[in-house]
Amino acid sequence: MSDKRFPYPVRVHSPTSSLIVSTAWDAVEYLKRWPGKRGRDYRIALQHCLDALDGLRSPRTAQVSFVTAAKTAGLLL
């Protein structure tokens, strides 16, 4: 299983840290310790990132879902 690189890295910010997420694998690892609410956008992002790792979705689709979840949770500046 490869990392499935995103088209461009995404910088996420939480109250205690800042991180650059550049692959579907990085996104899944970040989603496991998600500092925001785990609502619908979170669940979609997690599923899309897992699907990208399995080759069922493109890394671009996973990235869009991850960015949407991060925006919803207020983790993007």
C-alpha angles and dihedrals in degrees: 000000000000126000095251099223119228117236088247133002121262121217114213125190129201128177090267105032151012124223139179114225112198105158139043088247091055089050093052091049090050092046089055089064096032111169095203136064115300098226134142096298090050092051092048092049092050092049093046092049091049089047090051090053089052092048094247095115134027121259086239092060090047091050093050090051092047092050091049091052092046092050091049090051093047094244097129123076 
